[in-house]
Amino acid sequence: MVSKGIKDELKQLAEKLHPKMVEIRRHLHMNPELSYEEKETSSFISSALKAEKVTHDTGIGGYGIVAKIEGNGTGPRVLLRADMDALPIQEESNVSYKSKRDGVMHACGHDVHSACLLGAVMMLNQLRKSWAGEIIAVFQPAEEKTPGGAKAMLEDGIIEKYQPQVALGQHVHPPLQAGKVAFIEGQSMASADELYLTVKGRGGHAALAHECIDPIVIASQIVQALQHLVSRKANPFIPTVVSIGRIESSGGATNVIPSEVKLTGTIRTFDEEWRAEIHQNIEKICQGIAVSNGGACEVHILKGYPAVYNDPKTTRKSRKAAEDLLGKENVVDMDPRMTAEDFSYFARELPACFFRLGTGNVEKGIVAPIHTPRFDIDEDALITGSLLMAYLGVNQ
């Protein structure tokens, strides 16, 4: 049973704890760590939980942490998730809390996610008599790098041990003004697979092309053919992306044809059957084009995260709670995105909702997209993010 006054109590606590959440977020922002290297981040979060006397386990799925808070009586067991890792990006902002680590930056807002979840834990821990059930707070490592920390934490048995019934997560969204949040039912984010191709030919003098098997020409045909795979093979009602992001030859010059060309790219969609078919088609297309030109092509596809699916019932319930907390004018619809998230592994195990937290502020000039060197947030969003995670956690 949730206390009728918990909404106001949470709002008051969120305002009171805001300076602390800013402090936490800035500490994390200044001390980013890459995927699978979050030792200091994990230690910092563990220390913050100890200070609040919150029971938690460490070292799960790498540097992952799971904290547990019990409310006043029987109620839903809700998993709240935040990720912790940073990206290999050099920060270009001149803020006082700029990254101290060369070439590493919290450019995707995981410092925000962790600070918001810590804030939610602090609030709910102080108000344990005002709600029923259990909150399972998951601080996850390695979201940014396949195979991902979510999978590792699940393989370490967190579902079996803590037995959550619902999973909730949020992600910063700079195009959305701070104070607002966005929801979408059903397919929310795409699956993401990595494509590695090695085209092999026979190098030689560029003026004697007839004596060579040119892997650059073969590679260019492959790139074009992969676009035709999307436009002519994919069901137009199933969003699909096949993009080549890098082409690199071994040697080569104005007068030299190389013997080998490497291509790397990404494959994204929402449908698992079509995803498997894409993989088969790519192998046939690439090898067929190479052989028809006298060369060869090695195809390696690294299967990454599945698509994120937001359970409609859970999402509707969460959206209604968000409207009650923030006002209908601050809760908007979200279109599906072709970006990917390993929260999808939690959504495969449990009814789940993954929503967007507005962090932008045009008037303050806070508009830079995620994964860019000048990404930042309006820190008022920390109030919204922590408040909403706490409120949704006790209203499932």
C-alpha positions in Angstrom: 0.0 0.0 0.0 1.4 3.4 -1.1 0.8 6.3 1.3 -1.4 9.0 -0.2 1.2 11.6 0.8 4.2 10.0 -0.7 4.1 12.1 -3.8 4.5 15.3 -1.9 7.1 13.7 0.4 9.2 12.6 -2.6 9.0 16.0 -4.2 10.2 17.7 -1.0 13.0 15.2 -0.6 14.1 15.5 -4.3 14.5 19.3 -3.8 16.4 18.8 -0.6 18.7 16.1 -2.1 19.3 18.0 -5.3 22.6 19.5 -4.3 23.8 16.0 -3.2 22.7 14.5 -6.5 24.6 17.3 -8.4 27.7 16.6 -6.3 27.4 12.8 -7.1 26.8 13.4 -10.8 29.8 15.8 -11.1 32.1 13.4 -9.3 31.2 10.7 -11.7 31.5 13.0 -14.6 35.0 14.0 -13.6 36.1 10.5 -13.1 34.7 8.4 -16.0 35.7 4.8 -16.6 35.3 2.8 -19.8 33.2 -0.4 -20.1 34.5 -3.3 -18.0 36.8 -0.9 -16.1 34.4 0.7 -13.7 36.3 -0.2 -10.5 36.4 3.3 -8.9 32.9 4.1 -10.0 31.6 0.9 -8.4 33.5 1.7 -5.2 32.1 5.2 -5.1 28.5 4.1 -5.5 29.0 1.3 -2.9 30.3 3.9 -0.5 27.3 6.1 -1.1 25.0 3.2 -0.4 26.9 2.3 2.8 26.5 5.9 4.0 22.7 5.4 3.6 22.9 2.0 5.3 21.4 0.4 2.2 22.1 -3.4 1.9 23.8 -4.2 -1.4 25.9 -6.8 -3.2 29.0 -5.9 -5.3 31.0 -7.6 -8.0 28.0 -8.8 -10.0 28.6 -9.3 -13.7 32.0 -7.5 -13.3 31.7 -4.3 -11.3 27.9 -4.4 -11.0 26.0 -3.5 -7.8 22.6 -4.6 -6.7 21.0 -2.8 -3.8 17.8 -3.8 -2.1 15.3 -1.8 -0.1 12.2 -3.2 1.6 9.1 -1.1 2.1 6.3 -1.4 4.7 4.6 -4.7 3.9 4.0 -6.9 0.9 4.0 -5.3 -2.6 5.6 -5.5 -6.0 9.3 -6.2 -6.4 10.6 -3.6 -8.9 14.0 -3.5 -10.5 15.3 0.0 -11.2 18.4 0.0 -13.5 21.1 2.6 -14.2 24.3 2.1 -16.2 27.8 3.3 -15.1 30.3 3.3 -17.9 31.7 6.1 -20.1 32.8 6.5 -23.7 36.2 6.8 -25.4 35.6 10.5 -26.2 37.7 13.6 -25.4 35.6 16.1 -23.6 35.7 19.6 -25.1 33.5 21.5 -22.6 35.1 23.9 -20.2 32.8 23.3 -17.2 34.3 23.0 -13.8 33.4 19.3 -13.6 35.1 18.4 -16.9 36.5 14.9 -17.2 39.9 14.5 -15.6 40.7 11.5 -17.8 42.2 12.1 -21.2 40.1 10.5 -23.9 37.3 9.3 -21.6 34.0 11.1 -21.1 30.5 10.5 -19.8 29.1 11.5 -23.2 26.0 9.3 -22.9 24.7 10.4 -19.6 25.4 7.3 -17.5 26.7 9.6 -14.7 23.2 11.1 -14.7 21.5 7.7 -14.7 23.6 6.6 -11.7 23.1 9.8 -9.8 19.3 9.7 -10.4 19.1 6.1 -9.2 21.2 6.9 -6.1 18.8 9.8 -5.4 15.8 7.5 -5.8 17.3 5.0 -3.4 18.1 7.7 -0.8 14.5 9.0 -1.0 12.8 5.6 -0.8 15.1 4.5 2.0 14.1 7.5 4.0 10.4 6.9 3.3 10.2 3.1 3.8 7.1 3.4 6.0 5.2 5.1 3.2 5.3 2.3 0.5 5.1 -1.4 0.3 7.1 -4.0 -1.7 10.8 -4.1 -2.6 13.1 -2.0 -4.7 16.0 -3.7 -6.4 18.4 -1.0 -7.6 20.8 -2.3 -10.3 23.9 -0.3 -11.1 25.2 -1.9 -14.3 28.6 -1.8 -15.9 29.5 -2.0 -19.5 26.4 -0.9 -21.4 28.5 0.6 -24.2 30.4 -2.5 -25.3 29.2 -5.8 -26.5 28.4 -8.3 -25.0 27.2 -5.8 -22.3 27.0 -5.7 -18.6 23.3 -6.5 -18.4 23.8 -9.9 -19.9 26.7 -10.6 -17.5 24.6 -9.6 -14.5 21.7 -11.8 -15.6 24.1 -14.7 -16.0 25.3 -14.1 -12.5 21.7 -14.9 -11.4 20.2 -11.6 -10.2 16.7 -12.5 -11.4 16.8 -15.8 -9.5 18.2 -14.2 -6.4 16.1 -11.0 -6.1 13.1 -12.2 -8.1 11.9 -8.8 -9.5 8.6 -8.7 -11.2 9.0 -5.5 -13.3 12.1 -3.7 -14.7 12.3 0.1 -15.3 15.1 2.2 -16.8 15.6 5.6 -18.1 17.9 7.4 -20.6 18.9 11.0 -21.0 17.4 12.7 -24.1 18.9 16.2 -25.0 16.3 17.1 -27.6 13.7 17.0 -24.8 13.5 20.0 -22.4 14.5 19.2 -18.8 11.5 18.6 -16.7 9.8 16.5 -19.4 9.9 12.7 -20.0 8.9 10.5 -23.0 7.3 7.1 -23.3 6.7 4.6 -26.1 4.9 1.3 -26.0 6.1 -1.8 -27.8 9.3 -1.8 -29.9 11.4 1.1 -28.6 15.0 0.6 -29.7 16.7 -1.6 -32.3 18.9 -4.7 -32.1 22.5 -3.9 -32.9 25.0 -6.3 -34.6 28.6 -5.5 -35.7 29.7 -6.4 -39.2 33.3 -7.1 -40.1 34.2 -7.9 -43.7 37.6 -8.7 -45.2 37.7 -8.5 -49.0 40.7 -10.3 -50.5 42.0 -9.8 -54.0 45.4 -9.6 -55.7 47.4 -6.4 -55.5 49.7 -4.9 -58.0 50.6 -1.9 -60.0 47.6 0.4 -60.6 48.6 0.9 -64.2 48.4 -2.9 -64.7 44.9 -3.3 -63.3 44.2 -6.2 -65.7 46.8 -8.3 -63.8 45.2 -7.6 -60.4 42.0 -8.5 -58.6 41.0 -5.2 -57.2 39.5 -5.5 -53.7 38.6 -1.8 -53.6 36.3 -2.3 -56.6 34.8 -5.4 -55.0 34.3 -3.6 -51.7 32.5 -0.7 -53.4 30.1 -3.1 -55.1 29.5 -4.8 -51.7 28.6 -1.4 -50.1 26.1 -0.6 -52.8 24.6 -4.1 -52.7 24.1 -3.9 -48.9 22.0 -0.8 -49.4 19.9 -2.6 -52.0 19.4 -5.3 -49.4 17.6 -2.7 -47.2 15.6 -1.1 -50.0 14.7 -4.2 -52.0 14.7 -7.1 -49.5 13.6 -5.6 -46.2 9.9 -5.4 -45.4 9.2 -1.6 -45.5 7.2 -2.0 -42.3 10.2 -3.4 -40.4 12.8 -0.6 -39.8 16.2 -1.8 -41.0 19.7 -0.2 -41.2 22.8 -1.6 -42.7 25.6 1.0 -42.5 29.3 0.7 -43.3 31.2 3.0 -41.0 34.8 2.3 -42.1 36.8 1.1 -45.1 40.5 0.5 -44.8 43.0 -1.1 -47.2 46.2 -2.8 -46.5 48.7 -0.6 -48.3 47.6 1.0 -51.5 48.6 4.3 -53.1 47.9 6.4 -56.2 49.7 3.8 -58.2 49.2 0.7 -56.0 46.2 -1.7 -55.9 46.1 -3.3 -52.4 45.5 -7.0 -51.9 43.0 -6.6 -49.1 40.3 -4.3 -47.9 38.5 -4.3 -44.5 35.0 -2.9 -43.9 33.2 -2.5 -40.6 29.6 -1.5 -40.0 26.4 -2.0 -38.1 23.1 -4.0 -38.7 20.0 -2.8 -36.9 16.3 -3.8 -36.9 13.4 -4.7 -34.6 12.4 -8.2 -35.8 14.3 -11.2 -34.7 13.4 -13.5 -37.6 14.4 -10.8 -40.1 17.5 -10.1 -38.1 18.6 -13.7 -38.7 17.7 -13.5 -42.4 19.7 -10.3 -42.8 22.8 -12.1 -41.5 22.4 -14.9 -44.0 21.7 -12.5 -46.9 24.8 -10.4 -46.1 27.0 -13.5 -46.2 25.6 -14.6 -49.5 25.8 -11.1 -51.1 29.4 -10.4 -49.9 30.8 -13.7 -50.8 28.9 -13.9 -54.1 30.2 -10.5 -55.3 33.7 -11.3 -54.3 33.8 -14.7 -56.0 32.2 -13.3 -59.2 35.1 -10.8 -59.4 37.8 -13.4 -58.8 38.3 -12.6 -55.1 37.0 -13.7 -51.7 35.3 -12.2 -48.7 35.4 -13.3 -45.1 32.2 -12.3 -43.2 32.1 -12.0 -39.5 28.9 -10.8 -37.7 29.2 -10.1 -34.0 25.7 -10.5 -32.6 24.9 -7.7 -30.2 22.0 -6.5 -28.2 18.4 -7.5 -29.0 15.7 -4.9 -29.6 14.2 -3.1 -26.5 10.5 -4.0 -26.1 8.4 -1.9 -23.7 5.6 -4.0 -22.3 2.4 -2.1 -23.1 0.7 -2.7 -19.8 3.8 -1.7 -17.8 4.4 1.3 -20.0 0.8 2.6 -19.7 0.9 2.2 -16.0 4.2 4.0 -15.8 3.1 6.8 -18.0 -0.1 7.3 -16.0 2.1 7.6 -12.8 4.4 10.0 -14.5 1.5 12.2 -15.6 0.2 12.1 -12.0 3.6 13.2 -10.7 4.8 15.7 -13.3 1.6 16.8 -15.0 0.3 15.6 -18.4 1.9 18.6 -20.1 5.4 17.2 -19.2 4.8 13.6 -20.4 5.1 13.2 -24.2 5.2 10.4 -26.8 8.4 9.0 -28.2 9.1 7.6 -31.6 11.1 4.3 -32.0 14.9 4.8 -32.4 17.4 2.8 -34.3 19.9 3.2 -31.4 20.5 0.2 -29.1 20.5 -0.6 -25.4 21.4 -3.7 -23.4 18.5 -2.9 -21.1 16.8 -5.1 -23.7 18.1 -8.2 -21.9 16.2 -7.1 -18.8 13.1 -6.5 -21.0 13.4 -10.1 -22.3 13.2 -11.5 -18.8 10.6 -9.2 -17.2 7.7 -6.9 -18.2 9.7 -3.6 -18.7 9.5 0.1 -19.5 12.5 2.1 -20.8 11.7 5.8 -21.0 13.5 9.0 -21.9 14.5 11.8 -19.5 14.6 15.3 -20.9 18.0 16.9 -20.1 18.2 19.8 -22.7 17.8 23.5 -22.2 17.9 25.7 -25.3 18.0 29.0 -23.2 21.1 27.8 -21.4 22.7 26.5 -24.6 22.5 22.9 -23.4 21.7 21.2 -26.7 24.6 19.0 -27.7 23.6 15.4 -28.6 24.8 12.3 -26.7 28.1 10.7 -27.8 29.6 14.1 -28.7 32.5 16.0 -27.0 30.3 18.8 -25.7 27.4 16.8 -24.3 26.1 18.1 -21.0 22.7 18.4 -19.1 20.6 20.8 -17.4 21.1 19.5 -13.8 17.5 20.3 -12.9 16.8 17.1 -14.7 18.3 15.2 -11.8 15.3 16.2 -9.8 12.9 14.8 -12.4 15.0 11.7 -13.0 15.4 10.7 -9.4 11.8 11.6 -8.5 10.3 9.7 -11.3 12.4 6.5 -10.7 11.3 6.5 -7.1 7.6 7.2 -7.8 7.4 4.6 -10.6 9.2 2.1 -8.4 6.4 2.2 -5.8 3.5 2.5 -8.2 3.7 -0.7 -10.2 
